[in-house]
Amino acid sequence: AAKKAGPAALSAYQQDALDLMKTLARELKNESDKLTAAALQARLADVLWKYDEYFAKEVFKWAFDAARKPPADDLPKTERATYATRQATSIREVLTRLGSHEPSVRVLPLPLCLPLTVYEHPRHFATLRSALSAFSGQLLF
């Protein structure tokens, strides 16, 4: 097995950079654009995994929770399909990056992971499902 680089192996400059990435991951929890925040958190978690696996797992959880948030109640129906597509892209990014570190994560059926009632048109659900096709209609977590 490959040896993981720990905090002791980092220079002061690298440790500062690592701390900044952790701070950014935490601050993204308060970002209003949850889908963009989720994608950024997934990217941060991917990098952080090598240095702090426990924290990276937390960041992946935050990212997944943010990505699966339903659209705002005041989002016009005409924009819900776009939201569903963006949501599927964010979820796919989180799960793809997590899967590169945890290929044996537990599988849950799609309906248990997403609040599908927010998609009032069957096409919205089809868009979401097609974007997740790499996961055979199931989500990892």
Residue pairs with C-beta under 8 A, 6 or more apart in sequence:
4 50
4 51
4 53
5 50
5 51
6 51
7 15
7 18
7 51
7 52
10 18
10 51
18 48
18 51
18 52
21 44
21 47
21 48
22 48
22 52
22 55
24 40
24 44
25 41
25 44
25 45
25 48
25 55
25 59
25 62
28 37
28 40
28 41
28 44
28 62
28 66
29 37
29 62
29 66
31 37
31 66
34 66
34 67
34 69
35 66
35 67
35 83
35 86
35 87
35 89
35 90
36 90
37 63
37 66
38 63
38 64
38 66
38 67
38 90
38 91
38 93
38 94
39 63
39 67
39 89
39 90
39 93
39 94
41 59
41 60
41 62
41 63
41 66
41 94
42 59
42 60
42 63
42 90
42 93
42 94
42 97
42 98
43 93
43 97
44 59
45 56
45 57
45 59
45 60
45 63
45 97
45 98
46 56
46 97
46 100
46 101
48 55
48 56
48 59
49 56
49 101
53 101
56 101
57 102
60 94
60 97
60 98
63 90
63 94
64 91
64 94
64 95
64 98
64 141
66 90
67 87
67 90
67 91
67 94
68 87
68 91
68 113
68 114
68 115
70 115
70 118
71 79
71 80
71 83
71 87
71 118
75 83
77 120
77 121
80 118
80 119
80 120
80 121
80 124
81 121
81 123
81 124
81 127
84 119
84 124
84 125
84 127
84 128
85 127
85 128
85 131
87 128
88 127
88 128
88 130
88 131
88 132
89 131
91 114
91 131
91 132
91 139
92 131
92 132
92 134
92 135
95 135
95 139
95 140
95 141
96 134
98 105
98 140
98 141
99 105
99 140
102 140
105 140
105 141
106 140
106 141
107 138
107 139
107 140
108 138
108 139
108 140
108 141
109 137
109 138
109 139
110 116
110 129
110 132
110 137
110 138
110 139
113 139
113 141
114 128
114 139
116 125
119 125
119 128
129 137
132 139
